Amino acid sequence: MDRRQLADFLRSRRERITPADVGLPAGPRRRTPGLRREEVAQLAYISTEYYTRLEQARGPRPSREVLGGLTRALRLSDVERDHLHHLAGAPPGPPPGPSREVRPSILALLHRLPQAAAIVLSATYEVLAWNDLAAALMEDFSALPRRDRNLVRRAFLGPLPEGRRLYGVSDVDEFAASAVRNLRVTAGRYPDDPEVAGLIRELLDGSEEFARLWAAHDVCAAPTLCKTFQHPVVGPVSVNCDVLDISDRDQQVVIYTADPGTPSENALRLLSVVGTQRMDAPL
C-alpha cells in the first residue's frame, strides 16, 4: 500500500468534483475546490475521520467495500478505479456487472453512419445506444422502458408485434442460440451481478427453448455475417452484419449495411427519411 500516493490521488479526485455533480448544494463560504472531505465520506458511507486519515496518509489499508464506496463517491472511471485499488494494495477484481456507460466517441460514431443502422449492445444484449436508422429498421428504443430494450429477453419472451419474432430477422433461431452461449460466458464473468442472475432466472422460468439451450452449456458461437429484417413498411431488408468489440467496456457495436445498388439499400434510404413513423397506420 502506497499511503502517500493514495492520499494524493484521493485529494486530486475530490477536488475535481463539484457539489452539483453529485446533487449537493454549493452552499456559502466554500473555500476549497471540489467536495469537502465530509461530503466524500458521506457519499462513500464511511466516517469523516477515516477518510481524513486516508488523505493524510495515516489510514489503514481500506477494504474492498471502502474502495468501492470511494469509487462511486468520486465518480472514478474504470482505469481510475483500478489505479485506486493498486495504490491501496488490493489489486482489483472483475467489475461487479457489465458496463452500461457508452463512450461519447462511440455515440458520435453511431450518428456519423447515416447510411448504416447501428446499435451498441451490453454483455447482456441490452441496447444501450442506437442511431436514427436503427430505430427506423428495428423500433424506437427511446419509447421503451429499459427492460424491454434487451434483445435476448425479446427473442425468447416477446412481445411479438404483428407475429414477428425479434423484428422478423431471418436468423432468429441462430441469434437465440448464439445469445444463450454468449450469455453463459457473461454469467461466468460477472457471477455476483444480480441483474445478470435475474435475467437468466427470468428466461429459464419463461422459455422452454432458453432452458433447453442453457442446459447444453455451450459457450462459443459463430458470427452471423448477414440477415434479413422483415419490416412492416418497406418489406424485407437484407443487410450485412458487422460487429466491433469494445473490450474495455465489454460491449459491441453492431452495424447493419446493405449492398450498394440493391433493393435493400433503397429500403434503408427510404427508412432514413421516414424514420419511426408508420406510413401504413390508419388515418
C-alpha positions as CSV (number, residue, x, y, z in Angstrom):
1,M,0.0,0.0,0.0
2,D,1.4,3.4,-1.0
3,R,-0.2,5.7,1.5
4,R,1.3,8.9,0.2
5,Q,0.3,8.3,-3.4
6,L,-3.1,7.1,-2.3
7,A,-3.6,10.3,-0.3
8,D,-2.6,12.5,-3.2
9,F,-4.8,10.6,-5.6
10,L,-7.9,10.8,-3.4
11,R,-7.3,14.5,-2.9
12,S,-6.9,15.2,-6.6
13,R,-10.1,13.3,-7.5
14,R,-12.1,15.0,-4.7
15,E,-11.0,18.5,-5.9
16,R,-12.2,18.0,-9.4
17,I,-15.8,17.2,-8.5
18,T,-18.3,20.0,-7.8
19,P,-21.2,19.6,-5.4
20,A,-23.6,20.0,-8.3
21,D,-22.0,16.9,-9.9
22,V,-23.3,14.7,-7.0
23,G,-26.5,16.6,-6.3
24,L,-25.3,18.6,-3.3
25,P,-25.9,22.3,-2.8
26,A,-22.8,24.5,-3.2
27,G,-23.5,26.5,0.0
28,P,-21.7,29.6,1.1
29,R,-18.1,30.0,2.2
30,R,-16.7,27.1,0.2
31,R,-13.0,27.8,0.4
32,T,-11.7,24.7,-1.3
33,P,-12.2,23.4,-4.8
34,G,-14.4,20.4,-5.3
35,L,-16.1,18.5,-2.5
36,R,-15.3,18.7,1.2
37,R,-13.9,15.7,3.0
38,E,-17.0,15.1,5.0
39,E,-19.1,15.1,1.8
40,V,-16.9,12.4,0.2
41,A,-17.2,10.4,3.4
42,Q,-20.9,10.8,3.4
43,L,-21.2,9.6,-0.2
44,A,-18.9,6.7,0.4
45,Y,-20.7,5.6,3.6
46,I,-17.6,5.9,5.8
47,S,-16.7,8.2,8.7
48,T,-15.2,11.6,8.0
49,E,-12.4,10.8,10.5
50,Y,-11.4,7.6,8.5
51,Y,-11.5,9.4,5.2
52,T,-9.4,12.3,6.6
53,R,-6.8,9.8,7.8
54,L,-6.6,8.3,4.3
55,E,-6.0,11.8,2.7
56,Q,-3.4,12.4,5.4
57,A,-1.5,9.2,4.5
58,R,-2.2,7.9,8.1
59,G,-5.1,5.5,7.4
60,P,-5.1,1.7,7.5
61,R,-5.4,-0.3,4.3
62,P,-9.0,0.2,3.1
63,S,-11.2,-2.8,2.5
64,R,-12.7,-3.6,-0.9
65,E,-16.0,-2.3,0.3
66,V,-14.5,1.0,1.2
67,L,-12.7,1.2,-2.1
68,G,-16.0,0.5,-3.8
69,G,-17.7,3.3,-1.9
70,L,-14.9,5.7,-2.8
71,T,-15.1,4.7,-6.4
72,R,-18.8,5.6,-6.5
73,A,-18.4,8.8,-4.4
74,L,-15.5,10.2,-6.5
75,R,-17.1,9.0,-9.8
76,L,-13.9,7.2,-10.9
77,S,-13.6,5.8,-14.4
78,D,-12.7,2.1,-14.8
79,V,-9.0,3.0,-15.2
80,E,-9.1,5.2,-12.1
81,R,-10.8,2.5,-10.1
82,D,-8.1,0.0,-11.0
83,H,-5.4,2.6,-10.1
84,L,-7.1,3.2,-6.7
85,H,-7.1,-0.5,-5.9
86,H,-3.4,-0.9,-6.8
87,L,-2.4,2.1,-4.7
88,A,-4.3,0.6,-1.8
89,G,-2.5,-2.7,-2.2
90,A,-5.7,-4.5,-3.2
91,P,-5.5,-5.4,-6.9
92,P,-8.9,-5.0,-8.5
93,G,-11.1,-8.0,-9.2
94,P,-13.6,-8.0,-12.1
95,P,-16.2,-5.3,-12.2
96,P,-19.4,-6.3,-10.4
97,G,-21.5,-6.2,-13.5
98,P,-21.5,-5.3,-17.2
99,S,-20.8,-1.7,-18.0
100,R,-23.8,0.3,-19.3
101,E,-21.8,3.5,-20.0
102,V,-21.1,4.1,-23.6
103,R,-18.1,6.3,-24.5
104,P,-19.0,9.6,-26.1
105,S,-16.8,8.8,-29.1
106,I,-18.9,5.7,-29.8
107,L,-22.1,7.7,-29.5
108,A,-20.7,10.1,-32.0
109,L,-19.7,7.3,-34.3
110,L,-23.3,5.9,-34.5
111,H,-24.5,9.3,-35.8
112,R,-21.7,9.5,-38.3
113,L,-23.1,6.5,-40.1
114,P,-26.2,7.9,-41.9
115,Q,-26.4,5.0,-44.4
116,A,-26.0,2.3,-41.8
117,A,-28.2,1.2,-38.9
118,A,-26.0,0.8,-35.8
119,I,-26.6,-0.1,-32.1
120,V,-24.4,-0.7,-29.0
121,L,-25.1,-3.8,-27.0
122,S,-24.0,-4.6,-23.5
123,A,-22.7,-8.0,-22.4
124,T,-26.3,-9.0,-21.6
125,Y,-27.7,-7.8,-25.0
126,E,-29.2,-4.7,-23.7
127,V,-29.4,-2.0,-26.4
128,L,-27.5,0.9,-24.8
129,A,-27.4,3.3,-27.8
130,W,-28.6,3.5,-31.4
131,N,-28.8,5.8,-34.3
132,D,-32.0,7.0,-36.1
133,L,-31.7,4.4,-38.9
134,A,-31.5,1.6,-36.4
135,A,-34.7,2.9,-34.7
136,A,-36.4,3.0,-38.0
137,L,-35.3,-0.5,-39.0
138,M,-35.9,-2.2,-35.7
139,E,-38.0,0.0,-33.4
140,D,-38.0,3.3,-31.5
141,F,-35.9,2.2,-28.5
142,S,-36.4,5.6,-26.8
143,A,-40.1,4.8,-26.4
144,L,-39.3,1.6,-24.5
145,P,-38.5,1.0,-20.8
146,R,-35.0,-0.2,-20.2
147,R,-36.0,-3.9,-19.6
148,D,-37.7,-4.1,-23.0
149,R,-34.6,-3.0,-24.8
150,N,-32.9,-6.3,-24.0
151,L,-32.7,-8.4,-27.2
152,V,-32.3,-11.8,-25.5
153,R,-35.5,-11.1,-23.4
154,R,-37.4,-10.1,-26.5
155,A,-36.2,-13.1,-28.6
156,F,-37.4,-15.6,-26.0
157,L,-40.2,-13.8,-24.2
158,G,-41.6,-11.4,-26.8
159,P,-43.6,-9.4,-27.4
160,L,-44.4,-10.5,-31.0
161,P,-45.8,-7.4,-32.7
162,E,-47.7,-8.5,-35.9
163,G,-46.4,-12.0,-35.2
164,R,-42.8,-11.1,-35.9
165,R,-40.2,-12.5,-33.5
166,L,-37.4,-10.1,-32.9
167,Y,-38.2,-7.7,-35.8
168,G,-38.7,-10.7,-38.2
169,V,-35.0,-11.3,-38.6
170,S,-34.2,-14.3,-40.8
171,D,-31.7,-15.8,-38.4
172,V,-33.7,-15.5,-35.2
173,D,-33.1,-19.2,-34.2
174,E,-29.4,-18.8,-34.8
175,F,-29.3,-15.5,-32.9
176,A,-31.2,-17.1,-30.0
177,A,-28.7,-20.0,-29.8
178,S,-25.7,-17.6,-30.1
179,A,-27.1,-15.3,-27.5
180,V,-27.5,-18.1,-25.0
181,R,-23.9,-19.2,-25.5
182,N,-22.6,-15.6,-25.0
183,L,-24.9,-15.0,-22.0
184,R,-23.4,-18.1,-20.3
185,V,-19.9,-16.5,-20.8
186,T,-21.3,-13.3,-19.3
187,A,-22.7,-15.1,-16.3
188,G,-19.3,-16.6,-15.7
189,R,-17.6,-13.3,-16.0
190,Y,-20.0,-11.5,-13.6
191,P,-21.0,-14.2,-11.1
192,D,-22.1,-11.6,-8.4
193,D,-24.2,-9.3,-10.6
194,P,-27.8,-9.5,-9.5
195,E,-29.1,-8.2,-12.9
196,V,-27.3,-10.9,-14.8
197,A,-28.6,-13.6,-12.4
198,G,-32.1,-12.2,-12.5
199,L,-32.2,-12.1,-16.3
200,I,-31.2,-15.7,-16.5
201,R,-33.8,-16.8,-13.9
202,E,-36.5,-14.9,-15.8
203,L,-35.5,-16.6,-19.1
204,L,-35.3,-20.1,-17.5
205,D,-38.7,-19.7,-16.0
206,G,-40.4,-18.2,-19.0
207,S,-38.9,-20.1,-22.0
208,E,-38.5,-23.8,-22.5
209,E,-36.4,-23.1,-25.6
210,F,-34.0,-21.0,-23.5
211,A,-33.9,-23.7,-20.8
212,R,-33.0,-26.3,-23.4
213,L,-30.2,-24.3,-24.9
214,W,-28.9,-23.2,-21.5
215,A,-28.7,-26.8,-20.4
216,A,-26.2,-27.6,-23.2
217,H,-23.5,-25.4,-21.5
218,D,-22.2,-24.3,-24.9
219,V,-20.0,-21.1,-24.7
220,C,-18.9,-20.3,-28.3
221,A,-20.8,-19.1,-31.3
222,A,-20.1,-18.4,-35.0
223,P,-20.9,-14.8,-36.1
224,T,-23.8,-14.2,-38.5
225,L,-22.5,-12.1,-41.4
226,C,-25.8,-11.2,-43.0
227,K,-29.5,-11.3,-42.1
228,T,-32.9,-10.1,-43.4
229,F,-35.3,-8.0,-41.5
230,Q,-39.0,-8.3,-42.3
231,H,-40.0,-4.7,-42.0
232,P,-43.8,-3.9,-41.8
233,V,-43.5,-0.9,-44.1
234,V,-40.7,-1.4,-46.6
235,G,-40.7,-5.2,-46.6
236,P,-37.6,-7.4,-46.5
237,V,-34.3,-5.6,-45.8
238,S,-31.2,-7.8,-46.3
239,V,-28.1,-6.4,-44.6
240,N,-24.5,-7.3,-43.8
241,C,-23.9,-7.6,-40.1
242,D,-20.5,-6.4,-38.7
243,V,-19.6,-6.4,-35.0
244,L,-16.9,-4.2,-33.4
245,D,-15.8,-5.2,-29.9
246,I,-15.3,-2.6,-27.3
247,S,-13.2,-4.8,-25.0
248,D,-12.7,-2.3,-22.1
249,R,-16.5,-1.9,-21.7
250,D,-17.5,-5.5,-22.6
251,Q,-19.8,-4.0,-25.3
252,Q,-20.3,-4.4,-29.0
253,V,-21.2,-2.0,-31.8
254,V,-23.4,-3.8,-34.3
255,I,-23.5,-2.2,-37.8
256,Y,-26.1,-3.2,-40.5
257,T,-25.3,-2.1,-44.1
258,A,-26.9,-3.0,-47.4
259,D,-25.0,-3.9,-50.6
260,P,-24.9,-0.9,-53.0
261,G,-27.4,-0.9,-55.8
262,T,-29.8,-3.4,-54.1
263,P,-33.4,-3.1,-53.2
264,S,-32.3,-3.3,-49.6
265,E,-30.1,-0.2,-50.0
266,N,-33.1,1.6,-51.4
267,A,-35.2,0.4,-48.4
268,L,-32.7,1.7,-45.9
269,R,-32.7,5.1,-47.8
270,L,-36.4,5.2,-47.5
271,L,-36.3,4.4,-43.8
272,S,-33.7,7.1,-43.2
273,V,-36.3,9.6,-44.5
274,V,-39.4,8.0,-42.9
275,G,-37.8,7.3,-39.6
276,T,-40.1,5.7,-37.0
277,Q,-43.4,7.0,-38.3
278,R,-45.7,4.3,-39.7
279,M,-46.9,5.0,-43.3
280,D,-49.3,2.0,-43.1
281,A,-51.0,3.3,-40.0
282,P,-54.7,4.1,-40.5
283,L,-55.6,7.8,-40.6
